[in-house]
Amino acid sequence: MQPGIDWAAVQAAAAWRLVVPRTPMRGRVGERLGAGTGSSLEFQDHRPYVPGDDLRHVDWKAFARSEVLSIRLYREEIAPRIDLVIDRSRSMVATELKQRAYGELVALLASASTSMSADTRLVTSAAAPPIPLHRPDEVQRFLDCDATSGAMEELGLQLRRQSMRVAVSDFLFPHDPDTIVGRLARDGASLAIIQLTTRDEAEPDVEGGRRLVDVEGRGELDVTIDARTVAEYRARFNRLRQGLSRAARRTGATFVHLMAGATPRQVARVLADAGILEPR
C-alpha cells in the first residue's frame, strides 16, 4: 500500500535541511567542511610553496616577514552522505492517517536531504540495494509498505561509514532497543531515530470487546480492551519509547516520537526543536 503525500504541504515546509554534525566528516566535494584541505574560506595551516601552486594562496604577509614563500591551506568542503532508513512494513500504513503521516514524513526528510546537495540514499532493506535520491519526489515510488518485517529488524543493512543516518519506524515489534540503535549508529557520523505512531497506538482508549488483526502476520485475536488492559499496554509502550530514548543517548543519537496527524510544517518544527533539522 502506497501513502498519499500532500506535496504542496511538504514544499511549504521544505525550508529546512538536516543538521550536520560538528565533528569532521568525509565525503565528496560540496558545501560542508571536512577533515581534509581544499578551497573553503576557513584557514587550516601552511605548507612550503612549490612551483605550480596557485599564487592566490601564497601568504604574502608571511613572505614579507620571512622572505619564505608558503601556501595557506584551507579546510575542504564536502557534501555529507545521508542514509535514510525507512520501515516499509505493513504496520506503517495500518490506518489512512498513519499512511499519510508516514509518506509526508519521508518526503519531508528527502526534501531536507536533497536540498543540501548531499549524497542521499534511501535504505529499505538488507536485501535491496540502496536507492540514490536526487529529488524529493523520487521517494514516492518506493513507499509501498507491503513487507512483513521492517528494515530495523534486519541484519546487514548497507549503511556507509561516516554517513548521517535517519531511521523512521513505529518500532512496534519485539526488539532490544540497545541492539537496534547500536547497529544503526555503528561507524556513522550521526543518527536520528524517529518513531512514528498514531495516538491509538501510543495511548489507546477503553473500548470493550474488539477483534485485533495483525496487518503483517494476518493473525486475529479477540480481546476485551478494558481499563486494566489499556493501562498495561500504555506501560509497555512507554517502556519501549524510553528504551529507545536511553539507547539513543548512550550512542550520541537523537530520538523523537511523532504522533500521526500533524502537518508537515508542524513536523518540521518538532524535528528542528529536537536538533534534527535546521533552517536553510
Phi, psi and omega in degrees: 000133186253131181290145170280145181232128174276089187294330177297319179291322178296316181294326179292335181257013190268018178275037184229158172221163178292144176285123180273133180299151182283340179292151180302141178236162176236144181179197180274169184299138181187226192248355183249151184285140180241201185262346181268197179244149182195228188234022177287177184271359182267114182294141180239312187192178174246160166211159180298146177289140172232146181308134181103346178293151178293119183295342178292341181263003177291136176273092186290332177294318178294324178295322179296328181279322190243348186059028176241125179284131176220157183252134174279129178258145181236155179290140181289152176259134180229155169262128183294156172264128184238127174248112175268112182259116185240146179272118180253023177286160186297335182295340180288345178233036184296329177230162179298321179297314181291323178301314180292317181298320180297311181299317183287328176295312180296321179296320179296317179294321177297320178294317180294332180278310184289339178291345183268006189056034183275159173275091190256137177227148175259121181251118186247338178192169178286332184279326184270141178293145177302149183254119176296138178243129177245334179225150181301322186290351178290343180287338188306317186278000179248015184255017173293117182258091182229009181280152178273351175214159183258167182300327183297336182275349190264148173272153173079027175299141184274079180258140183273147176298140179060025175271152169279133185235136174233123182248130181239124179196166170269346179056029180267063177209158181296124180197164173257114184305319182297322180293312183294312182294319178299320180294319181290329184273343188302127177061022180259162176278327178197161179216131172240130180247122181243116177263121181247121177222166169275166177295324179296327179288329181267322185222069182294155178260164174288124187232356183080211182288132179215153172256118180266134180244125176281110185290343180261314181267351178066015176280162179230150181211127175272124181224160172254114183268082179262183185300320181293317179298317180296317180297318179294319179297313181300322178296318179294319180295318179296323177296320178299311182296316179295324178297317177296318180296317179295317180298322178296316180298322181296330182259002182079015180272170177249135179237137175216141178251124179249141173261133176299142178125342179282154176284159176305324179296318178294320178298317179300321180293319178297317180293327176292318179297330180278351180087018179267322178244159174215157178299147177293000000 
